[in-house]
């Protein structure tokens, strides 16, 4: 038999997730749609998506890139997306030279170009390298999309009018992770539907 305390905790976690999901769907649909349009615009114009995130959010960045590079629900041509945090050798080499804050910006400056979109996932914690990546993207005339667990962070103030932010209501990284996954799936579906049809 399941311990009553264990069952109560499980029920609470699921209830919180459903509450956060419903709130996100009700309030952020327009922001998700706008972000999908920006990402799709790059892909339709022979450009690409560069992604970056710190910590466990990096696995979500890789998940989204895999959706584009391989497929989402249905087989279709590959779409260009690069997770800048996936190359452990490059990442550690930059860190070794005491340039942690440049882990993503150096790559953006090397790989990014006008028409590309930088997609940043921010769960919490260290942001200096993400901030420098956004600044580098703007220097390269790239648009920026941010998926954030918090509202009105120091990253928000960096965004240009043509950039987009999908900001949750100040969730912890663990609470945000499940919602991020749903949003990334929604973005994948919207991109596929626009480019390849329903």
N, C-alpha and C positions, 0 to 999 in steps of 0.2 A: 504493500500500500504506500501511496505517496504521503509524505509528511505534510500535515496541514499547513505548517509554516512555509514549506517549500512550494506547495500548491498556491498559497496566497501570494507569494513573491512572483511566481510565474504569471498569475492572473494580473497582478499589478503591472508588470513589465509589458504585457500584451495590451492592457488597457491604455497605458501611457503612450505606447507606440501608435495605437489606433487614434487616440486623441490628437497627437502631433500630426499624423498623416491627414486626418480630416481638416485640421486647421490649415495645413500647407496647401491642400487642394483648393480650399475655399478662398485663400488669400493670395496665393502666389502663381495662379494659373497664367496671368498676364505676363509676369516676369519670366516664367519658364518659356512661354511662347516667344517672347522677344529675344531671349537668349538663343533659342533654337533657330530663329531667323538669322541671327548674326553668324552662328556656326555654319548654317546651311549656305549662306552667301559666300563664305570663304570657299567651301567645298565646290560650289557651282562655278567658281571663277578661277579654277586651277591653282588654288591656294591650299593651305593646310591648317591643321589645328595643332598647336603645341600645348601640352598640359604640364602643370606642376602642382605639387602638394607636399606637405611634410608629414612624417609619421605614418600612422595607419591610413590616413587619407590618401597616401600615395597608392595604396592598393586599389582604391576606388578610381583614381586617375587611370591606372592600368586597365581596370575593368572597362571603363568607357572607351579607351583607345582600342581595346580588343574588340568591342562591339563594332567599331568603325572599320578596323583593319580586316577583321574576319567577316562577321555578319551579326545581325541582331536576331530577329525572328525568322527571316527568310534569306535564302542565298541570293547574293547580288555582288556586283563588283566591289572591290576593296576601296575604302576611303582613307585619305592620308591623315594620320594622326600620330603624334609622337609624345610619349610620356617622358619628360626630361629627367624624371627620377628613377627610370628603369635601368639606366646604365650605371651600375655600381662602381665600375672602374673609374669612369670620368668623374662621378660624384666624389669618390674618395680622394682622387688626385687633386681636385680643387680644394677640398677640405684640408688635405695634407699641407697645402701651401698657405694655410691660415686664411682662406678665402670663403668660409662657409656662407657668408652673406651673398656671395657671387655664384653659388652653386647652380642657380637657374639663369641668372642674368647673362652670364658668359655664354651659355648655350643659346639663349634667345638672340643675342647679338650675332652669333655665328650662323644660326639656322633660320631665324625669322626674317620676313620680308613684308613689304607693303601688301596688304590683302589677306595675310594670315591672321588668325585669331589666337590669342593666348587665353587658355581656360585654366583658371586657378581655383583649387578647392582649399578652403580655410576652415579647419575644425576648431583649433584653439592653439594657444602656446606661441612658439617662436614664429614671427612673421617677417623679420628683416629680409630674408632671402626672397620671400614672395613679393615684398614691396619693391625690391630692386629689380625683380623680373618684370613687374608691371611697368616700372619706369623705363626699362630697356625696350619693352614692347612698344611703348609710346614713341620712343626714339626711332623705332623702326617703322613707324606709321601703321602699327597693328592695332586692331581692336582687342578689347579685353572683356572676358566674361568671368564673373566671380560667383562661386557657390560657397556661401558662408553660413556657419552655425550661429553667428552673432549679427545683430543689427548695428549699423552705424559705427563701424570700427575705423581704425586709422587707414585701412585700405579703402574704405568707401570714399574718403576725401580725395584719393588719388585718381578716381575714375573720371573719364571725359564724358561729355554728353552722349556720345555714340556708343559708350560701353554699357554693359548691363550687369546688374547684381541680383542674384537670387539669395535673399537673406532670411534665414529662419529666425524664430523668436528666442534668441539667446539660449540655445540648447547646449548641453554638455556634449563633448565629442562622441561619447557612447550613444547618447540619445539621437544625435544628428546623423550618425552613420547609416542607420536604417532608412531615414528619410532621404539622405543623399542618394542612396541606391535607387529608390523609387524615382527620384528626379532624373537621375542619369538614364534610367530606362525610358522615362518619358521623352527626354531629349533625343535618345536614340531612335525611338519610334517616330517622332516628329521629323527628324532628319530623313529617315528612310521614306516616310510617306511623301514628303515634299520632292525628293530627288527621284524616287523610283515608283511612286504611286502606291495606293493602299492595296 
